[in-house]
Amino acid sequence: MPEALADALVNLGKRASRPDMENLVVRLCAWRALNADQLATYLQRTRKHTLDGLITPLLRSGRLAMTLPDQPNHPQQTYRATEGAE
């Protein structure tokens, strides 16, 4: 993981704003495709919060894309940042 990204995770805190969290999710998914569990672990949040509160709105806004768009509930579903999302 790039050092700047690791630093951002360390400095995130428990009460980070939604825009800060969303931007970090996009940066993580620009680094490499990640699944909801991996993102939740990096962010130190629950899977449900990560999926419902961060991933789903980012998918709707077009900042994230599914790697398996035809199978949204696939157990190996991962998310990647879209071009220009950063």
PDB file of N, CA, C and O in Angstrom:
ATOM      1  N   MET A   1       0.841  -1.172   0.000  1.00  0.00           N
ATOM      2  CA  MET A   1       0.000   0.000   0.000  1.00  0.00           C
ATOM      3  C   MET A   1       0.895   1.247   0.000  1.00  0.00           C
ATOM      4  O   MET A   1       1.882   1.307   0.734  1.00  0.00           O
ATOM      5  N   PRO A   2       0.548   2.230  -0.819  1.00  0.00           N
ATOM      6  CA  PRO A   2       1.334   3.463  -0.825  1.00  0.00           C
ATOM      7  C   PRO A   2       1.322   4.139   0.554  1.00  0.00           C
ATOM      8  O   PRO A   2       0.333   4.087   1.285  1.00  0.00           O
ATOM      9  N   GLU A   3       2.433   4.762   0.874  1.00  0.00           N
ATOM     10  CA  GLU A   3       2.586   5.371   2.195  1.00  0.00           C
ATOM     11  C   GLU A   3       1.532   6.444   2.467  1.00  0.00           C
ATOM     12  O   GLU A   3       1.020   6.533   3.582  1.00  0.00           O
ATOM     13  N   ALA A   4       1.206   7.246   1.477  1.00  0.00           N
ATOM     14  CA  ALA A   4       0.212   8.308   1.664  1.00  0.00           C
ATOM     15  C   ALA A   4      -1.150   7.728   2.019  1.00  0.00           C
ATOM     16  O   ALA A   4      -1.883   8.297   2.829  1.00  0.00           O
ATOM     17  N   LEU A   5      -1.486   6.595   1.411  1.00  0.00           N
ATOM     18  CA  LEU A   5      -2.757   5.934   1.698  1.00  0.00           C
ATOM     19  C   LEU A   5      -2.747   5.343   3.101  1.00  0.00           C
ATOM     20  O   LEU A   5      -3.735   5.455   3.827  1.00  0.00           O
ATOM     21  N   ALA A   6      -1.649   4.720   3.486  1.00  0.00           N
ATOM     22  CA  ALA A   6      -1.516   4.168   4.838  1.00  0.00           C
ATOM     23  C   ALA A   6      -1.618   5.281   5.876  1.00  0.00           C
ATOM     24  O   ALA A   6      -2.259   5.100   6.911  1.00  0.00           O
ATOM     25  N   ASP A   7      -1.000   6.418   5.616  1.00  0.00           N
ATOM     26  CA  ASP A   7      -1.076   7.559   6.533  1.00  0.00           C
ATOM     27  C   ASP A   7      -2.514   8.066   6.656  1.00  0.00           C
ATOM     28  O   ASP A   7      -2.966   8.399   7.751  1.00  0.00           O
ATOM     29  N   ALA A   8      -3.225   8.123   5.540  1.00  0.00           N
ATOM     30  CA  ALA A   8      -4.615   8.585   5.561  1.00  0.00           C
ATOM     31  C   ALA A   8      -5.478   7.657   6.410  1.00  0.00           C
ATOM     32  O   ALA A   8      -6.365   8.119   7.128  1.00  0.00           O
ATOM     33  N   LEU A   9      -5.224   6.354   6.334  1.00  0.00           N
ATOM     34  CA  LEU A   9      -5.979   5.399   7.148  1.00  0.00           C
ATOM     35  C   LEU A   9      -5.671   5.574   8.631  1.00  0.00           C
ATOM     36  O   LEU A   9      -6.576   5.532   9.464  1.00  0.00           O
ATOM     37  N   VAL A  10      -4.401   5.770   8.959  1.00  0.00           N
ATOM     38  CA  VAL A  10      -3.993   5.948  10.354  1.00  0.00           C
ATOM     39  C   VAL A  10      -4.629   7.210  10.938  1.00  0.00           C
ATOM     40  O   VAL A  10      -5.036   7.225  12.099  1.00  0.00           O
ATOM     41  N   ASN A  11      -4.713   8.264  10.129  1.00  0.00           N
ATOM     42  CA  ASN A  11      -5.224   9.549  10.608  1.00  0.00           C
ATOM     43  C   ASN A  11      -6.732   9.716  10.442  1.00  0.00           C
ATOM     44  O   ASN A  11      -7.259  10.797  10.704  1.00  0.00           O
ATOM     45  N   LEU A  12      -7.434   8.672  10.013  1.00  0.00           N
ATOM     46  CA  LEU A  12      -8.861   8.772   9.723  1.00  0.00           C
ATOM     47  C   LEU A  12      -9.693   9.106  10.955  1.00  0.00           C
ATOM     48  O   LEU A  12     -10.505  10.030  10.914  1.00  0.00           O
ATOM     49  N   GLY A  13      -9.509   8.381  12.039  1.00  0.00           N
ATOM     50  CA  GLY A  13     -10.298   8.622  13.242  1.00  0.00           C
ATOM     51  C   GLY A  13     -11.672   7.995  13.162  1.00  0.00           C
ATOM     52  O   GLY A  13     -12.128   7.583  12.095  1.00  0.00           O
ATOM     53  N   LYS A  14     -12.324   7.931  14.312  1.00  0.00           N
ATOM     54  CA  LYS A  14     -13.645   7.291  14.406  1.00  0.00           C
ATOM     55  C   LYS A  14     -14.785   8.198  13.963  1.00  0.00           C
ATOM     56  O   LYS A  14     -15.868   7.711  13.640  1.00  0.00           O
ATOM     57  N   ARG A  15     -14.561   9.500  13.944  1.00  0.00           N
ATOM     58  CA  ARG A  15     -15.635  10.433  13.595  1.00  0.00           C
ATOM     59  C   ARG A  15     -15.330  11.209  12.315  1.00  0.00           C
ATOM     60  O   ARG A  15     -15.570  12.413  12.233  1.00  0.00           O
ATOM     61  N   ALA A  16     -14.809  10.517  11.344  1.00  0.00           N
ATOM     62  CA  ALA A  16     -14.487  11.157  10.064  1.00  0.00           C
ATOM     63  C   ALA A  16     -15.780  11.533   9.348  1.00  0.00           C
ATOM     64  O   ALA A  16     -16.796  10.853   9.488  1.00  0.00           O
ATOM     65  N   SER A  17     -15.736  12.601   8.595  1.00  0.00           N
ATOM     66  CA  SER A  17     -16.910  13.038   7.845  1.00  0.00           C
ATOM     67  C   SER A  17     -17.185  12.084   6.683  1.00  0.00           C
ATOM     68  O   SER A  17     -16.296  11.373   6.215  1.00  0.00           O
ATOM     69  N   ARG A  18     -18.417  12.088   6.242  1.00  0.00           N
ATOM     70  CA  ARG A  18     -18.790  11.217   5.117  1.00  0.00           C
ATOM     71  C   ARG A  18     -17.962  11.532   3.872  1.00  0.00           C
ATOM     72  O   ARG A  18     -17.469  10.602   3.234  1.00  0.00           O
ATOM     73  N   PRO A  19     -17.787  12.809   3.498  1.00  0.00           N
ATOM     74  CA  PRO A  19     -16.960  13.085   2.315  1.00  0.00           C
ATOM     75  C   PRO A  19     -15.518  12.566   2.467  1.00  0.00           C
ATOM     76  O   PRO A  19     -14.939  12.053   1.509  1.00  0.00           O
ATOM     77  N   ASP A  20     -14.947  12.699   3.661  1.00  0.00           N
ATOM     78  CA  ASP A  20     -13.593  12.187   3.884  1.00  0.00           C
ATOM     79  C   ASP A  20     -13.555  10.674   3.725  1.00  0.00           C
ATOM     80  O   ASP A  20     -12.631  10.125   3.123  1.00  0.00           O
ATOM     81  N   MET A  21     -14.567  10.005   4.271  1.00  0.00           N
ATOM     82  CA  MET A  21     -14.637   8.549   4.170  1.00  0.00           C
ATOM     83  C   MET A  21     -14.811   8.124   2.710  1.00  0.00           C
ATOM     84  O   MET A  21     -14.137   7.206   2.241  1.00  0.00           O
ATOM     85  N   GLU A  22     -15.707   8.788   2.004  1.00  0.00           N
ATOM     86  CA  GLU A  22     -15.950   8.438   0.602  1.00  0.00           C
ATOM     87  C   GLU A  22     -14.694   8.651  -0.233  1.00  0.00           C
ATOM     88  O   GLU A  22     -14.348   7.812  -1.066  1.00  0.00           O
ATOM     89  N   ASN A  23     -14.017   9.763  -0.013  1.00  0.00           N
ATOM     90  CA  ASN A  23     -12.790  10.028  -0.766  1.00  0.00           C
ATOM     91  C   ASN A  23     -11.728   8.974  -0.484  1.00  0.00           C
ATOM     92  O   ASN A  23     -10.993   8.573  -1.386  1.00  0.00           O
ATOM     93  N   LEU A  24     -11.645   8.526   0.758  1.00  0.00           N
ATOM     94  CA  LEU A  24     -10.667   7.493   1.103  1.00  0.00           C
ATOM     95  C   LEU A  24     -11.028   6.160   0.454  1.00  0.00           C
ATOM     96  O   LEU A  24     -10.144   5.443  -0.016  1.00  0.00           O
ATOM     97  N   VAL A  25     -12.306   5.822   0.424  1.00  0.00           N
ATOM     98  CA  VAL A  25     -12.737   4.583  -0.240  1.00  0.00           C
ATOM     99  C   VAL A  25     -12.357   4.637  -1.721  1.00  0.00           C
ATOM    100  O   VAL A  25     -11.857   3.656  -2.272  1.00  0.00           O
ATOM    101  N   VAL A  26     -12.592   5.769  -2.356  1.00  0.00           N
ATOM    102  CA  VAL A  26     -12.249   5.908  -3.782  1.00  0.00           C
ATOM    103  C   VAL A  26     -10.735   5.771  -3.965  1.00  0.00           C
ATOM    104  O   VAL A  26     -10.284   5.100  -4.894  1.00  0.00           O
ATOM    105  N   ARG A  27      -9.957   6.395  -3.096  1.00  0.00           N
ATOM    106  CA  ARG A  27      -8.493   6.287  -3.195  1.00  0.00           C
ATOM    107  C   ARG A  27      -8.039   4.845  -2.996  1.00  0.00           C
ATOM    108  O   ARG A  27      -7.141   4.377  -3.697  1.00  0.00           O
ATOM    109  N   LEU A  28      -8.651   4.135  -2.046  1.00  0.00           N
ATOM    110  CA  LEU A  28      -8.291   2.727  -1.827  1.00  0.00           C
ATOM    111  C   LEU A  28      -8.624   1.886  -3.057  1.00  0.00           C
ATOM    112  O   LEU A  28      -7.838   1.030  -3.463  1.00  0.00           O
ATOM    113  N   CYS A  29      -9.789   2.133  -3.645  1.00  0.00           N
ATOM    114  CA  CYS A  29     -10.213   1.349  -4.812  1.00  0.00           C
ATOM    115  C   CYS A  29      -9.477   1.769  -6.083  1.00  0.00           C
ATOM    116  O   CYS A  29      -9.484   1.028  -7.066  1.00  0.00           O
ATOM    117  N   ALA A  30      -8.847   2.935  -6.083  1.00  0.00           N
ATOM    118  CA  ALA A  30      -7.990   3.328  -7.199  1.00  0.00           C
ATOM    119  C   ALA A  30      -6.655   2.602  -7.090  1.00  0.00           C
ATOM    120  O   ALA A  30      -6.023   2.288  -8.098  1.00  0.00           O
ATOM    121  N   TRP A  31      -6.232   2.339  -5.855  1.00  0.00           N
ATOM    122  CA  TRP A  31      -4.987   1.606  -5.611  1.00  0.00           C
ATOM    123  C   TRP A  31      -5.135   0.170  -6.099  1.00  0.00           C
ATOM    124  O   TRP A  31      -4.272  -0.338  -6.815  1.00  0.00           O
ATOM    125  N   ARG A  32      -6.240  -0.491  -5.709  1.00  0.00           N
ATOM    126  CA  ARG A  32      -6.540  -1.835  -6.196  1.00  0.00           C
ATOM    127  C   ARG A  32      -7.998  -2.163  -5.905  1.00  0.00           C
ATOM    128  O   ARG A  32      -8.596  -1.574  -5.005  1.00  0.00           O
ATOM    129  N   ALA A  33      -8.571  -3.089  -6.651  1.00  0.00           N
ATOM    130  CA  ALA A  33      -9.963  -3.485  -6.433  1.00  0.00           C
ATOM    131  C   ALA A  33     -10.065  -4.196  -5.087  1.00  0.00           C
ATOM    132  O   ALA A  33      -9.272  -5.086  -4.779  1.00  0.00           O
ATOM    133  N   LEU A  34     -11.055  -3.789  -4.291  1.00  0.00           N
ATOM    134  CA  LEU A  34     -11.241  -4.348  -2.952  1.00  0.00           C
ATOM    135  C   LEU A  34     -12.692  -4.749  -2.757  1.00  0.00           C
ATOM    136  O   LEU A  34     -13.597  -4.155  -3.344  1.00  0.00           O
ATOM    137  N   ASN A  35     -12.906  -5.775  -1.918  1.00  0.00           N
ATOM    138  CA  ASN A  35     -14.279  -6.164  -1.599  1.00  0.00           C
ATOM    139  C   ASN A  35     -14.742  -5.424  -0.338  1.00  0.00           C
ATOM    140  O   ASN A  35     -13.954  -4.740   0.314  1.00  0.00           O
ATOM    141  N   ALA A  36     -16.008  -5.567  -0.010  1.00  0.00           N
ATOM    142  CA  ALA A  36     -16.589  -4.836   1.123  1.00  0.00           C
ATOM    143  C   ALA A  36     -15.903  -5.194   2.437  1.00  0.00           C
ATOM    144  O   ALA A  36     -15.684  -4.320   3.277  1.00  0.00           O
ATOM    145  N   ASP A  37     -15.564  -6.460   2.624  1.00  0.00           N
ATOM    146  CA  ASP A  37     -14.901  -6.868   3.865  1.00  0.00           C
ATOM    147  C   ASP A  37     -13.517  -6.236   3.991  1.00  0.00           C
ATOM    148  O   ASP A  37     -13.130  -5.797   5.074  1.00  0.00           O
ATOM    149  N   GLN A  38     -12.781  -6.191   2.901  1.00  0.00           N
ATOM    150  CA  GLN A  38     -11.450  -5.585   2.939  1.00  0.00           C
ATOM    151  C   GLN A  38     -11.545  -4.095   3.244  1.00  0.00           C
ATOM    152  O   GLN A  38     -10.775  -3.575   4.052  1.00  0.00           O
ATOM    153  N   LEU A  39     -12.482  -3.408   2.605  1.00  0.00           N
ATOM    154  CA  LEU A  39     -12.665  -1.989   2.864  1.00  0.00           C
ATOM    155  C   LEU A  39     -13.060  -1.744   4.315  1.00  0.00           C
ATOM    156  O   LEU A  39     -12.541  -0.832   4.960  1.00  0.00           O
ATOM    157  N   ALA A  40     -13.976  -2.554   4.825  1.00  0.00           N
ATOM    158  CA  ALA A  40     -14.403  -2.410   6.219  1.00  0.00           C
ATOM    159  C   ALA A  40     -13.230  -2.593   7.174  1.00  0.00           C
ATOM    160  O   ALA A  40     -13.114  -1.871   8.164  1.00  0.00           O
ATOM    161  N   THR A  41     -12.375  -3.541   6.887  1.00  0.00           N
ATOM    162  CA  THR A  41     -11.204  -3.780   7.726  1.00  0.00           C
ATOM    163  C   THR A  41     -10.257  -2.589   7.688  1.00  0.00           C
ATOM    164  O   THR A  41      -9.799  -2.127   8.733  1.00  0.00           O
ATOM    165  N   TYR A  42      -9.960  -2.089   6.496  1.00  0.00           N
ATOM    166  CA  TYR A  42      -9.073  -0.930   6.371  1.00  0.00           C
ATOM    167  C   TYR A  42      -9.630   0.285   7.107  1.00  0.00           C
ATOM    168  O   TYR A  42      -8.888   1.021   7.758  1.00  0.00           O
ATOM    169  N   LEU A  43     -10.953   0.491   6.998  1.00  0.00           N
ATOM    170  CA  LEU A  43     -11.591   1.665   7.584  1.00  0.00           C
ATOM    171  C   LEU A  43     -11.960   1.482   9.053  1.00  0.00           C
ATOM    172  O   LEU A  43     -12.354   2.436   9.723  1.00  0.00           O
ATOM    173  N   GLN A  44     -11.834   0.270   9.544  1.00  0.00           N
ATOM    174  CA  GLN A  44     -12.212  -0.091  10.907  1.00  0.00           C
ATOM    175  C   GLN A  44     -13.691   0.229  11.163  1.00  0.00           C
ATOM    176  O   GLN A  44     -14.056   0.810  12.185  1.00  0.00           O
ATOM    177  N   ARG A  45     -14.512  -0.163  10.215  1.00  0.00           N
ATOM    178  CA  ARG A  45     -15.957   0.000  10.294  1.00  0.00           C
ATOM    179  C   ARG A  45     -16.600  -1.363  10.060  1.00  0.00           C
ATOM    180  O   ARG A  45     -15.925  -2.308   9.653  1.00  0.00           O
ATOM    181  N   THR A  46     -17.897  -1.465  10.314  1.00  0.00           N
ATOM    182  CA  THR A  46     -18.590  -2.723  10.051  1.00  0.00           C
ATOM    183  C   THR A  46     -18.803  -2.882   8.546  1.00  0.00           C
ATOM    184  O   THR A  46     -18.791  -1.909   7.792  1.00  0.00           O
ATOM    185  N   ARG A  47     -18.996  -4.117   8.136  1.00  0.00           N
ATOM    186  CA  ARG A  47     -19.253  -4.393   6.720  1.00  0.00           C
ATOM    187  C   ARG A  47     -20.539  -3.701   6.280  1.00  0.00           C
ATOM    188  O   ARG A  47     -20.595  -3.112   5.200  1.00  0.00           O
ATOM    189  N   LYS A  48     -21.577  -3.774   7.123  1.00  0.00           N
ATOM    190  CA  LYS A  48     -22.865  -3.158   6.789  1.00  0.00           C
ATOM    191  C   LYS A  48     -22.713  -1.652   6.600  1.00  0.00           C
ATOM    192  O   LYS A  48     -23.210  -1.105   5.616  1.00  0.00           O
ATOM    193  N   HIS A  49     -22.040  -0.978   7.519  1.00  0.00           N
ATOM    194  CA  HIS A  49     -21.841   0.467   7.390  1.00  0.00           C
ATOM    195  C   HIS A  49     -21.053   0.792   6.115  1.00  0.00           C
ATOM    196  O   HIS A  49     -21.389   1.725   5.386  1.00  0.00           O
ATOM    197  N   THR A  50     -20.017   0.021   5.864  1.00  0.00           N
ATOM    198  CA  THR A  50     -19.182   0.256   4.689  1.00  0.00           C
ATOM    199  C   THR A  50     -19.982   0.062   3.404  1.00  0.00           C
ATOM    200  O   THR A  50     -19.887   0.868   2.478  1.00  0.00           O
ATOM    201  N   LEU A  51     -20.760  -0.998   3.356  1.00  0.00           N
ATOM    202  CA  LEU A  51     -21.527  -1.297   2.144  1.00  0.00           C
ATOM    203  C   LEU A  51     -22.684  -0.318   1.965  1.00  0.00           C
ATOM    204  O   LEU A  51     -22.826   0.287   0.902  1.00  0.00           O
ATOM    205  N   ASP A  52     -23.506  -0.159   2.992  1.00  0.00           N
ATOM    206  CA  ASP A  52     -24.706   0.681   2.874  1.00  0.00           C
ATOM    207  C   ASP A  52     -24.393   2.174   2.888  1.00  0.00           C
ATOM    208  O   ASP A  52     -25.013   2.944   2.154  1.00  0.00           O
ATOM    209  N   GLY A  53     -23.445   2.585   3.709  1.00  0.00           N
ATOM    210  CA  GLY A  53     -23.191   4.004   3.878  1.00  0.00           C
ATOM    211  C   GLY A  53     -22.143   4.594   2.960  1.00  0.00           C
ATOM    212  O   GLY A  53     -22.105   5.808   2.764  1.00  0.00           O
ATOM    213  N   LEU A  54     -21.287   3.748   2.391  1.00  0.00           N
ATOM    214  CA  LEU A  54     -20.198   4.266   1.569  1.00  0.00           C
ATOM    215  C   LEU A  54     -20.200   3.686   0.158  1.00  0.00           C
ATOM    216  O   LEU A  54     -20.251   4.435  -0.818  1.00  0.00           O
ATOM    217  N   ILE A  55     -20.145   2.370   0.041  1.00  0.00           N
ATOM    218  CA  ILE A  55     -20.022   1.752  -1.281  1.00  0.00           C
ATOM    219  C   ILE A  55     -21.252   2.020  -2.152  1.00  0.00           C
ATOM    220  O   ILE A  55     -21.116   2.443  -3.300  1.00  0.00           O
ATOM    221  N   THR A  56     -22.451   1.777  -1.613  1.00  0.00           N
ATOM    222  CA  THR A  56     -23.665   1.947  -2.409  1.00  0.00           C
ATOM    223  C   THR A  56     -23.822   3.379  -2.925  1.00  0.00           C
ATOM    224  O   THR A  56     -24.099   3.560  -4.111  1.00  0.00           O
ATOM    225  N   PRO A  57     -23.655   4.413  -2.074  1.00  0.00           N
ATOM    226  CA  PRO A  57     -23.750   5.772  -2.619  1.00  0.00           C
ATOM    227  C   PRO A  57     -22.660   6.079  -3.660  1.00  0.00           C
ATOM    228  O   PRO A  57     -22.915   6.799  -4.626  1.00  0.00           O
ATOM    229  N   LEU A  58     -21.467   5.544  -3.469  1.00  0.00           N
ATOM    230  CA  LEU A  58     -20.391   5.767  -4.441  1.00  0.00           C
ATOM    231  C   LEU A  58     -20.668   5.063  -5.760  1.00  0.00           C
ATOM    232  O   LEU A  58     -20.306   5.570  -6.822  1.00  0.00           O
ATOM    233  N   LEU A  59     -21.303   3.904  -5.705  1.00  0.00           N
ATOM    234  CA  LEU A  59     -21.708   3.214  -6.935  1.00  0.00           C
ATOM    235  C   LEU A  59     -22.764   4.037  -7.665  1.00  0.00           C
ATOM    236  O   LEU A  59     -22.690   4.211  -8.881  1.00  0.00           O
ATOM    237  N   ARG A  60     -23.749   4.544  -6.917  1.00  0.00           N
ATOM    238  CA  ARG A  60     -24.820   5.340  -7.524  1.00  0.00           C
ATOM    239  C   ARG A  60     -24.286   6.619  -8.168  1.00  0.00           C
ATOM    240  O   ARG A  60     -24.769   7.042  -9.218  1.00  0.00           O
ATOM    241  N   SER A  61     -23.287   7.227  -7.531  1.00  0.00           N
ATOM    242  CA  SER A  61     -22.739   8.478  -8.057  1.00  0.00           C
ATOM    243  C   SER A  61     -21.757   8.241  -9.208  1.00  0.00           C
ATOM    244  O   SER A  61     -21.363   9.183  -9.896  1.00  0.00           O
ATOM    245  N   GLY A  62     -21.365   6.983  -9.413  1.00  0.00           N
ATOM    246  CA  GLY A  62     -20.455   6.662 -10.506  1.00  0.00           C
ATOM    247  C   GLY A  62     -18.986   6.774 -10.144  1.00  0.00           C
ATOM    248  O   GLY A  62     -18.129   6.643 -11.017  1.00  0.00           O
ATOM    249  N   ARG A  63     -18.675   7.012  -8.880  1.00  0.00           N
ATOM    250  CA  ARG A  63     -17.271   7.121  -8.466  1.00  0.00           C
ATOM    251  C   ARG A  63     -16.631   5.751  -8.277  1.00  0.00           C
ATOM    252  O   ARG A  63     -15.410   5.619  -8.356  1.00  0.00           O
ATOM    253  N   LEU A  64     -17.461   4.719  -8.025  1.00  0.00           N
ATOM    254  CA  LEU A  64     -16.987   3.333  -7.939  1.00  0.00           C
ATOM    255  C   LEU A  64     -17.741   2.502  -8.958  1.00  0.00           C
ATOM    256  O   LEU A  64     -18.845   2.855  -9.375  1.00  0.00           O
ATOM    257  N   ALA A  65     -17.132   1.395  -9.354  1.00  0.00           N
ATOM    258  CA  ALA A  65     -17.777   0.445 -10.252  1.00  0.00           C
ATOM    259  C   ALA A  65     -17.511  -0.963  -9.737  1.00  0.00           C
ATOM    260  O   ALA A  65     -16.479  -1.229  -9.121  1.00  0.00           O
ATOM    261  N   MET A  66     -18.449  -1.853  -9.995  1.00  0.00           N
ATOM    262  CA  MET A  66     -18.277  -3.263  -9.628  1.00  0.00           C
ATOM    263  C   MET A  66     -17.382  -3.933 -10.660  1.00  0.00           C
ATOM    264  O   MET A  66     -17.430  -3.603 -11.845  1.00  0.00           O
ATOM    265  N   THR A  67     -16.566  -4.876 -10.200  1.00  0.00           N
ATOM    266  CA  THR A  67     -15.748  -5.632 -11.147  1.00  0.00           C
ATOM    267  C   THR A  67     -16.562  -6.740 -11.802  1.00  0.00           C
ATOM    268  O   THR A  67     -16.189  -7.240 -12.864  1.00  0.00           O
ATOM    269  N   LEU A  68     -17.673  -7.126 -11.176  1.00  0.00           N
ATOM    270  CA  LEU A  68     -18.589  -8.122 -11.741  1.00  0.00           C
ATOM    271  C   LEU A  68     -19.986  -7.501 -11.812  1.00  0.00           C
ATOM    272  O   LEU A  68     -20.869  -7.893 -11.049  1.00  0.00           O
ATOM    273  N   PRO A  69     -20.199  -6.545 -12.710  1.00  0.00           N
ATOM    274  CA  PRO A  69     -21.466  -5.801 -12.719  1.00  0.00           C
ATOM    275  C   PRO A  69     -22.701  -6.649 -13.005  1.00  0.00           C
ATOM    276  O   PRO A  69     -23.802  -6.285 -12.593  1.00  0.00           O
ATOM    277  N   ASP A  70     -22.540  -7.767 -13.701  1.00  0.00           N
ATOM    278  CA  ASP A  70     -23.682  -8.631 -14.006  1.00  0.00           C
ATOM    279  C   ASP A  70     -24.066  -9.513 -12.824  1.00  0.00           C
ATOM    280  O   ASP A  70     -25.114 -10.159 -12.841  1.00  0.00           O
ATOM    281  N   GLN A  71     -23.215  -9.539 -11.794  1.00  0.00           N
ATOM    282  CA  GLN A  71     -23.455 -10.388 -10.627  1.00  0.00           C
ATOM    283  C   GLN A  71     -23.208  -9.579  -9.343  1.00  0.00           C
ATOM    284  O   GLN A  71     -22.225  -9.824  -8.643  1.00  0.00           O
ATOM    285  N   PRO A  72     -24.092  -8.616  -9.026  1.00  0.00           N
ATOM    286  CA  PRO A  72     -23.832  -7.707  -7.908  1.00  0.00           C
ATOM    287  C   PRO A  72     -23.689  -8.393  -6.551  1.00  0.00           C
ATOM    288  O   PRO A  72     -23.039  -7.846  -5.659  1.00  0.00           O
ATOM    289  N   ASN A  73     -24.276  -9.569  -6.372  1.00  0.00           N
ATOM    290  CA  ASN A  73     -24.190 -10.269  -5.083  1.00  0.00           C
ATOM    291  C   ASN A  73     -23.163 -11.402  -5.077  1.00  0.00           C
ATOM    292  O   ASN A  73     -23.158 -12.239  -4.175  1.00  0.00           O
ATOM    293  N   HIS A  74     -22.308 -11.420  -6.072  1.00  0.00           N
ATOM    294  CA  HIS A  74     -21.290 -12.468  -6.162  1.00  0.00           C
ATOM    295  C   HIS A  74     -20.367 -12.385  -4.948  1.00  0.00           C
ATOM    296  O   HIS A  74     -19.958 -11.291  -4.558  1.00  0.00           O
ATOM    297  N   PRO A  75     -20.035 -13.532  -4.345  1.00  0.00           N
ATOM    298  CA  PRO A  75     -19.173 -13.501  -3.148  1.00  0.00           C
ATOM    299  C   PRO A  75     -17.785 -12.924  -3.397  1.00  0.00           C
ATOM    300  O   PRO A  75     -17.119 -12.502  -2.452  1.00  0.00           O
ATOM    301  N   GLN A  76     -17.339 -12.897  -4.637  1.00  0.00           N
ATOM    302  CA  GLN A  76     -16.023 -12.341  -4.945  1.00  0.00           C
ATOM    303  C   GLN A  76     -16.119 -10.943  -5.582  1.00  0.00           C
ATOM    304  O   GLN A  76     -15.195 -10.484  -6.253  1.00  0.00           O
ATOM    305  N   GLN A  77     -17.256 -10.288  -5.355  1.00  0.00           N
ATOM    306  CA  GLN A  77     -17.441  -8.944  -5.899  1.00  0.00           C
ATOM    307  C   GLN A  77     -16.425  -7.980  -5.293  1.00  0.00           C
ATOM    308  O   GLN A  77     -16.237  -7.938  -4.078  1.00  0.00           O
ATOM    309  N   THR A  78     -15.784  -7.220  -6.145  1.00  0.00           N
ATOM    310  CA  THR A  78     -14.873  -6.173  -5.684  1.00  0.00           C
ATOM    311  C   THR A  78     -15.258  -4.871  -6.370  1.00  0.00           C
ATOM    312  O   THR A  78     -16.042  -4.853  -7.319  1.00  0.00           O
ATOM    313  N   TYR A  79     -14.695  -3.795  -5.872  1.00  0.00           N
ATOM    314  CA  TYR A  79     -15.030  -2.455  -6.357  1.00  0.00           C
ATOM    315  C   TYR A  79     -13.752  -1.739  -6.772  1.00  0.00           C
ATOM    316  O   TYR A  79     -12.699  -1.902  -6.154  1.00  0.00           O
ATOM    317  N   ARG A  80     -13.863  -0.952  -7.818  1.00  0.00           N
ATOM    318  CA  ARG A  80     -12.703  -0.188  -8.312  1.00  0.00           C
ATOM    319  C   ARG A  80     -13.166   1.245  -8.556  1.00  0.00           C
ATOM    320  O   ARG A  80     -14.340   1.505  -8.820  1.00  0.00           O
ATOM    321  N   ALA A  81     -12.221   2.153  -8.460  1.00  0.00           N
ATOM    322  CA  ALA A  81     -12.518   3.554  -8.749  1.00  0.00           C
ATOM    323  C   ALA A  81     -12.680   3.719 -10.250  1.00  0.00           C
ATOM    324  O   ALA A  81     -11.990   3.070 -11.036  1.00  0.00           O
ATOM    325  N   THR A  82     -13.592   4.586 -10.636  1.00  0.00           N
ATOM    326  CA  THR A  82     -13.783   4.855 -12.053  1.00  0.00           C
ATOM    327  C   THR A  82     -12.800   5.948 -12.487  1.00  0.00           C
ATOM    328  O   THR A  82     -12.248   6.664 -11.651  1.00  0.00           O
ATOM    329  N   GLU A  83     -12.596   6.063 -13.757  1.00  0.00           N
ATOM    330  CA  GLU A  83     -11.670   7.084 -14.287  1.00  0.00           C
ATOM    331  C   GLU A  83     -12.174   8.468 -13.888  1.00  0.00           C
ATOM    332  O   GLU A  83     -13.356   8.779 -14.036  1.00  0.00           O
ATOM    333  N   GLY A  84     -11.286   9.270 -13.394  1.00  0.00           N
ATOM    334  CA  GLY A  84     -11.642  10.630 -13.001  1.00  0.00           C
ATOM    335  C   GLY A  84     -12.371  10.741 -11.676  1.00  0.00           C
ATOM    336  O   GLY A  84     -12.809  11.830 -11.306  1.00  0.00           O
ATOM    337  N   ALA A  85     -12.513   9.624 -10.944  1.00  0.00           N
ATOM    338  CA  ALA A  85     -13.238   9.644  -9.679  1.00  0.00           C
ATOM    339  C   ALA A  85     -12.423  10.267  -8.557  1.00  0.00           C
ATOM    340  O   ALA A  85     -12.988  10.762  -7.581  1.00  0.00           O
ATOM    341  N   GLU A  86     -11.111  10.249  -8.684  1.00  0.00           N
ATOM    342  CA  GLU A  86     -10.266  10.792  -7.615  1.00  0.00           C
ATOM    343  C   GLU A  86     -10.362  12.242  -7.656  1.00  0.00           C
ATOM    344  O   GLU A  86      -9.734  12.925  -6.846  1.00  0.00           O
TER     345      GLU A  86
END
